[in-house]
């Protein structure tokens, strides 16, 4: 298959047969400004406790460093648009909100399997060498996707597509083949500030900049300790991630519900009841979130998030299950239970010296 356009068309056909909605091409040297921008964010501390971003800064800055033999990058996107607006669930304080991307099977596993299928076909057809990536290696997929023309990085730093709005999973195949690149997509955000203004924790210090330390997705997923006091009320009932800046994007008027069955929201993860979640032990947590990305935070961090939502619920009926966690083996959970009870039923807290005086330092942080 020597004709350049014929190869590009064949790759697109193979990718679409695997369920990818968008396919485009770029080169490893197409994002020279991404590295300096990333370094500036890390220097400002915007990566928070995600030390791996600093540790992999050099490799992350350029695909050429990651794999010098790579000549072209095939960028692929899969739509995961929700059936309903995620913002509608914010008023249902008896339920917890799980980010749309995490309501189905883990997208890493689903997308990677499909990338490998396309890659095997490409190797069989051309004899080239390939590497596949889906958010599991230090490759800056969003700038590459913009360079390839799949969309543009919006003011909220996420990808936006004129065809699918903000709901896209990205994957990439780097190859030793020389493939003519596509043209980048221009920025269509204009003067819109919807994504910046809706953020409950003011996580955007400026358009196109995200301070992860203030982001609810970071606070509920990457953050391993107590939720900082200043953000607890703003988190509301978001128990894993946050979709606000994505959901409010005007380009979602062109979005449509995702078609991949494995990525579709499970009934049990659509607005699950806080009363059902707060009683999960480790075994029940693992069973509920089997094959889900939620599983990676572990039971203790997840219950921490649930207790924050309970504290914000104003539902005194949740005080009883929350109180049972005052003796939980995890200091993180015990501290979150104290905070939750102080919000909805302070009389349920034990009398006498504050629990924080005899518990580890991590618990003290909850009660200041």
Secondary structure, DSSP 8 states (H G I E B T S, - for coil): ---HHHHHHHHHHHHHHTT-SEEEEE-TTS-HHHHHHHHHHHHTTTTTT-HHHHHTHHHHH-HHHH-TT--EEEEEEEE---SS-GGGGGG-TTB-EE-GGGSSS-HHHHHHHHHHHHHHHHHHHH---EEEESSSSS--HHHHHHHHTS-EE-TTSSEEBTTTBT-EEEEEEEESS------------TT--HHHHH-TT---SBTTB--GGG-HHIIIII--S---HHHHHHHTTEEE---HHHHT-GGGGG------GGGS--GGGSS-BHHHHTT--HHHHHHHTTTSGGGGGHHHHHHHHHHHHHHTT--GGGHHHHHGGGG-S-HHHHHHHHHHHHHH-GGGS-SSS-GGGTS-HHHHGGG-
